[in-house]
């Protein structure tokens, strides 16, 4: 049984999620202690508890008793099975983080699957569904994965109530890719979604984005949502390049000016564009596991977080791969190699 300490590195939920995914795929059991020890509220929150329950259902795993706040978990996987799965987080906890736990494993199932999850779809501390669809999804497709992700209903913090549906076709082995350059830009646009929030907020956000990016017209899009899907506001900026698509996100908050929300986003986008990297910091983290499953690959990133380094350490406990990180002039080169 692989022993993992959840207090190591960034000390968050990624250790749990990667361990669950890899345990399902490799058949190796693990014991995780000090779950999320680095967080203000350690232990399992709703989204982490559902991730454990969902993973256990998908592979008929045996686990120690789990509950909210649990700090220790033993997980003994069985065989991954296909099916039509439904999971409810019961709060605004992130649907996308639960989904990312399951998707890699379902690529190894014995048939096609669907996963429907209700909860939060647009949370400040997790990738939004649009990121999975456009950024993560595009690269998974380039690696050979057949995954379709559909946003059925927005769910903002604190109300939740969102819904996402994913369909997975197994059978194709993930293949290594190299993303050393993003290539020429082929498109770009910004969207502001508002639910139960004055449309003027979206207009002001997009005006600031327009002036900062030199965009106008169809590149600036307001997404008005039914009031019962809010209250909430998310500002998204999508950059499409020859080899990669990136999605940047900023959330509206009470007492925070719309212009400030847009400025935060522009600062992140400009940092990415100033680099010569293929992917941004968040997409870099998401690429490590599929590249390791593919047996290799490489990419350049504008930034490397402690989150990513911790993730690499966990992955290397389950798979015969090594990671190298080399600082270059305007990016970091990340390489995944088999032993």
C-alpha positions as CSV (number, residue, x, y, z in Angstrom):
1,X,0.0,0.0,0.0
2,X,1.4,3.4,-1.0
3,X,1.7,5.8,2.0
4,X,1.0,9.4,1.3
5,X,1.2,12.4,3.6
6,X,-1.3,15.1,2.8
7,X,0.7,17.8,4.6
8,X,3.6,17.5,2.1
9,X,4.1,20.3,-0.4
10,X,1.1,22.5,-1.0
11,X,-1.0,20.4,1.3
12,X,-4.3,20.6,-0.6
13,X,-6.9,18.5,-2.2
14,X,-4.9,17.8,-5.4
15,X,-2.9,15.1,-3.5
16,X,-6.2,13.2,-2.8
17,X,-7.6,13.7,-6.3
18,X,-4.5,12.5,-8.1
19,X,-4.1,9.6,-5.7
20,X,-7.7,8.5,-6.4
21,X,-7.3,8.7,-10.2
22,X,-4.0,6.8,-10.2
23,X,-5.1,4.2,-7.7
24,X,-8.1,3.4,-9.9
25,X,-6.0,3.2,-13.1
26,X,-3.0,1.2,-11.7
27,X,-4.8,-0.9,-9.1
28,X,-2.5,0.2,-6.4
29,X,-4.0,0.8,-2.9
30,X,-3.0,3.9,-0.9
31,X,-3.3,5.3,2.6
32,X,-3.4,9.1,2.9
33,X,-3.0,10.9,6.2
34,X,-3.2,14.6,7.1
35,X,-5.7,15.2,4.3
36,X,-5.6,18.9,3.3
37,X,-3.4,19.7,6.3
38,X,-2.3,22.9,4.6
39,X,-5.7,24.4,4.4
40,X,-7.6,26.7,6.8
41,X,-10.3,23.9,7.1
42,X,-8.3,20.7,6.9
43,X,-9.9,17.3,6.2
44,X,-12.5,16.4,3.6
45,X,-14.9,19.0,2.5
46,X,-18.0,18.2,0.5
47,X,-16.3,18.1,-2.9
48,X,-13.5,15.9,-1.6
49,X,-15.9,13.5,0.1
50,X,-17.9,13.2,-3.1
51,X,-14.7,12.6,-5.1
52,X,-13.8,9.7,-2.8
53,X,-17.4,8.3,-2.9
54,X,-17.5,8.6,-6.7
55,X,-14.1,7.0,-7.3
56,X,-15.1,4.1,-5.0
57,X,-18.3,3.6,-7.0
58,X,-16.6,3.7,-10.3
59,X,-14.0,1.0,-9.4
60,X,-15.9,-0.8,-6.6
61,X,-13.2,0.2,-4.1
62,X,-13.0,-0.7,-0.4
63,X,-12.3,2.3,1.8
64,X,-12.1,3.1,5.4
65,X,-15.2,5.0,6.7
66,X,-15.2,8.5,5.3
67,X,-17.1,11.6,6.4
68,X,-16.8,15.4,6.3
69,X,-13.6,16.5,8.1
70,X,-12.0,13.1,7.8
71,X,-8.2,13.4,7.8
72,X,-7.2,9.8,6.9
73,X,-8.3,7.5,4.1
74,X,-7.4,4.0,2.9
75,X,-8.5,3.2,-0.6
76,X,-8.3,-0.3,-2.1
77,X,-9.5,-0.2,-5.7
78,X,-11.2,-2.8,-7.7
79,X,-11.8,-3.0,-11.5
80,X,-12.9,0.2,-13.2
81,X,-16.4,-0.2,-14.7
82,X,-18.3,1.8,-17.2
83,X,-21.8,3.2,-16.5
84,X,-24.1,6.2,-16.3
85,X,-23.0,7.9,-13.0
86,X,-24.7,10.7,-11.1
87,X,-23.2,12.5,-8.1
88,X,-24.5,15.5,-6.1
89,X,-22.1,17.5,-4.1
90,X,-24.9,19.2,-2.2
91,X,-23.2,22.5,-2.0
92,X,-21.2,24.9,-4.2
93,X,-18.2,22.6,-4.1
94,X,-16.5,22.2,-7.4
95,X,-18.1,19.8,-10.0
96,X,-15.0,20.2,-12.1
97,X,-12.6,18.9,-9.5
98,X,-14.7,15.8,-8.9
99,X,-15.0,15.3,-12.7
100,X,-11.2,15.6,-13.2
101,X,-10.8,12.8,-10.6
102,X,-12.9,10.5,-12.6
103,X,-12.2,11.3,-16.3
104,X,-8.7,9.8,-16.5
105,X,-9.9,6.5,-14.9
106,X,-13.0,6.2,-17.2
107,X,-10.7,6.2,-20.2
108,X,-9.7,2.7,-18.9
109,X,-13.2,1.4,-18.4
110,X,-14.8,-1.5,-20.2
111,X,-17.2,0.6,-22.2
112,X,-18.5,4.2,-22.7
113,X,-19.6,6.2,-19.6
114,X,-21.5,9.3,-18.7
115,X,-21.0,11.3,-15.5
116,X,-23.5,13.9,-14.3
117,X,-22.5,16.1,-11.3
118,X,-24.4,18.8,-9.6
119,X,-22.8,21.5,-7.4
120,X,-20.6,24.4,-8.2
121,X,-19.5,24.9,-11.8
122,X,-17.8,28.3,-11.5
123,X,-15.8,28.6,-8.2
124,X,-12.9,30.9,-7.5
125,X,-10.6,28.1,-6.3
126,X,-11.2,25.6,-9.1
127,X,-11.1,25.5,-12.9
128,X,-14.5,26.5,-14.4
129,X,-16.3,24.2,-16.8
130,X,-15.3,26.4,-19.8
131,X,-11.6,25.7,-18.9
132,X,-12.2,22.0,-19.0
133,X,-14.1,22.3,-22.3
134,X,-11.7,24.6,-24.2
135,X,-8.2,24.3,-22.6
136,X,-7.9,20.9,-20.9
137,X,-10.4,19.2,-23.3
138,X,-8.5,20.3,-26.4
139,X,-5.2,18.9,-25.2
140,X,-6.8,15.7,-24.0
141,X,-8.2,15.3,-27.5
142,X,-4.8,15.9,-29.0
143,X,-3.5,13.1,-26.8
144,X,-6.2,10.8,-28.1
145,X,-8.9,11.0,-25.4
146,X,-12.5,11.0,-26.5
147,X,-14.2,13.1,-23.9
148,X,-17.2,15.5,-24.3
149,X,-18.1,18.0,-21.5
150,X,-21.4,19.8,-21.5
151,X,-22.4,22.6,-19.1
152,X,-26.1,22.2,-18.4
153,X,-26.6,24.9,-15.7
154,X,-24.3,27.4,-14.0
155,X,-23.6,27.0,-10.3
156,X,-21.9,29.9,-8.4
157,X,-20.7,30.2,-4.9
158,X,-22.5,30.1,-2.4
159,X,-25.7,28.7,-3.9
160,X,-24.3,26.0,-6.2
161,X,-27.1,24.2,-8.1
162,X,-25.0,23.9,-11.3
163,X,-24.8,20.8,-13.4
164,X,-22.2,19.4,-15.8
165,X,-22.4,16.3,-17.9
166,X,-19.4,14.4,-19.3
167,X,-19.3,11.5,-21.8
168,X,-16.2,9.3,-22.1
169,X,-15.3,6.8,-24.8
170,X,-12.5,4.5,-23.6
171,X,-10.1,2.4,-25.7
172,X,-7.5,4.8,-27.1
173,X,-4.2,4.9,-25.2
174,X,-3.1,8.4,-24.5
175,X,-0.2,9.4,-26.7
176,X,2.7,11.7,-25.7
177,X,2.7,15.3,-27.1
178,X,5.1,18.2,-27.0
179,X,3.8,21.7,-26.4
180,X,6.9,23.9,-26.6
181,X,5.3,26.8,-28.4
182,X,1.7,28.1,-28.4
183,X,1.9,29.1,-32.1
184,X,0.2,32.0,-33.8
185,X,-3.0,33.4,-32.3
186,X,-6.1,32.2,-34.2
187,X,-8.8,33.8,-32.1
188,X,-9.7,35.5,-28.9
189,X,-12.8,36.7,-27.0
190,X,-14.1,37.7,-23.6
191,X,-17.4,36.7,-21.9
192,X,-19.1,38.1,-18.8
193,X,-21.8,35.9,-17.4
194,X,-24.2,37.4,-14.9
195,X,-27.1,35.8,-12.9
196,X,-29.1,37.9,-10.5
197,X,-26.5,40.7,-11.0
198,X,-27.2,43.9,-13.0
199,X,-26.1,43.6,-16.7
200,X,-24.2,46.9,-16.3
201,X,-21.6,45.0,-14.3
202,X,-20.9,42.8,-17.3
203,X,-20.8,45.8,-19.6
204,X,-18.3,47.6,-17.5
205,X,-16.1,44.5,-17.2
206,X,-16.1,44.0,-20.9
207,X,-15.4,47.7,-21.6
208,X,-12.2,47.4,-19.6
209,X,-11.2,44.2,-21.3
210,X,-11.9,45.8,-24.7
211,X,-9.7,48.7,-24.0
212,X,-6.9,46.5,-22.5
213,X,-6.9,43.9,-25.4
214,X,-7.9,46.2,-28.3
215,X,-11.1,44.1,-28.8
216,X,-14.6,45.1,-29.8
217,X,-17.8,43.8,-31.2
218,X,-18.2,40.0,-31.2
219,X,-15.1,39.6,-29.2
220,X,-16.9,41.0,-26.2
221,X,-19.9,38.9,-25.2
222,X,-22.5,39.3,-22.4
223,X,-24.0,36.1,-21.1
224,X,-27.3,36.9,-19.3
225,X,-28.4,33.9,-17.2
226,X,-31.7,33.3,-15.3
227,X,-31.8,34.9,-11.9
228,X,-32.3,31.5,-10.2
229,X,-28.8,30.4,-11.4
230,X,-27.2,33.2,-9.3
231,X,-26.3,35.4,-7.8
232,X,-23.0,35.3,-9.5
233,X,-20.7,36.8,-12.1
234,X,-17.7,35.3,-13.9
235,X,-15.5,37.0,-16.5
236,X,-13.8,34.7,-18.9
237,X,-11.1,35.5,-21.5
238,X,-10.3,32.8,-24.1
239,X,-7.1,32.9,-26.2
240,X,-6.9,30.4,-29.1
241,X,-3.5,29.6,-30.6
242,X,-2.3,27.2,-33.2
243,X,-1.3,24.5,-30.6
244,X,-3.2,25.4,-27.5
245,X,-6.2,27.2,-26.1
246,X,-6.0,29.1,-22.7
247,X,-8.9,30.3,-20.6
248,X,-8.5,32.9,-17.9
249,X,-11.0,33.6,-15.2
250,X,-11.9,36.4,-12.7
251,X,-15.0,36.4,-10.4
252,X,-17.1,39.3,-9.4
253,X,-17.4,39.9,-5.7
254,X,-19.5,42.1,-3.4
255,X,-17.9,45.5,-2.9
256,X,-15.4,44.9,-5.7
257,X,-15.6,47.2,-8.7
258,X,-16.3,45.6,-12.1
259,X,-13.2,47.4,-13.4
260,X,-11.1,45.7,-10.7
261,X,-12.4,42.3,-11.7
262,X,-11.4,43.0,-15.3
263,X,-8.0,44.4,-14.3
264,X,-7.1,41.2,-12.3
265,X,-7.9,39.2,-15.4
266,X,-5.8,41.4,-17.7
267,X,-2.8,41.2,-15.4
268,X,-2.9,37.4,-15.6
269,X,-3.3,37.4,-19.4
270,X,-0.5,39.9,-19.9
271,X,1.8,37.8,-17.8
272,X,1.1,34.8,-20.0
273,X,1.5,36.8,-23.2
274,X,4.8,38.3,-22.1
275,X,6.2,34.8,-21.7
276,X,7.0,32.6,-24.7
277,X,5.3,29.6,-23.0
278,X,2.8,27.3,-24.5
279,X,0.5,27.0,-21.4
280,X,-0.3,29.0,-18.3
281,X,0.3,28.0,-14.7
282,X,-3.1,26.3,-14.2
283,X,-3.1,24.3,-17.4
284,X,0.5,23.2,-16.6
285,X,-0.8,21.5,-13.4
286,X,-3.6,19.8,-15.3
287,X,-1.2,18.4,-17.9
288,X,1.1,16.4,-15.6
289,X,-1.2,13.5,-15.0
290,X,-2.3,12.7,-18.6
291,X,1.3,13.2,-19.8
292,X,2.5,10.7,-17.2
293,X,-0.2,8.3,-18.3
294,X,0.9,8.7,-21.9
295,X,4.4,7.7,-20.8
296,X,6.1,11.0,-21.6
297,X,5.8,14.5,-23.1
298,X,6.9,18.0,-22.6
299,X,5.6,21.6,-22.4
300,X,6.6,25.1,-21.6
301,X,4.7,27.1,-19.0
302,X,4.6,30.7,-17.9
303,X,4.7,29.7,-14.3
304,X,5.2,26.6,-12.1
305,X,3.2,26.4,-8.8
306,X,3.9,24.5,-5.6
307,X,0.6,22.8,-6.5
308,X,2.1,21.4,-9.7
309,X,5.3,20.2,-8.0
310,X,3.3,18.4,-5.3
311,X,1.2,16.8,-8.0
312,X,4.3,15.6,-9.8
313,X,5.6,14.0,-6.5
314,X,2.3,12.1,-6.1
315,X,2.2,10.9,-9.7
316,X,5.7,9.5,-9.5
317,X,4.6,7.4,-6.5
318,X,2.2,5.5,-8.7
319,X,3.8,5.5,-12.2
320,X,7.3,4.7,-13.5
321,X,7.9,8.3,-14.8
322,X,10.2,11.1,-13.8
323,X,9.7,14.9,-14.1
324,X,12.2,17.6,-14.8
325,X,11.7,21.3,-14.6
326,X,14.1,23.7,-16.2
327,X,14.0,27.5,-15.9
328,X,14.4,29.2,-19.3
329,X,14.6,32.9,-20.2
330,X,10.8,33.5,-20.3
331,X,9.3,30.1,-19.4
332,X,9.8,26.8,-17.5
333,X,10.3,23.7,-19.5
334,X,8.6,20.7,-18.0
335,X,9.4,17.2,-19.3
336,X,7.9,13.8,-18.4
337,X,10.0,10.8,-19.1
338,X,9.6,7.0,-18.5
339,X,12.1,5.4,-16.2
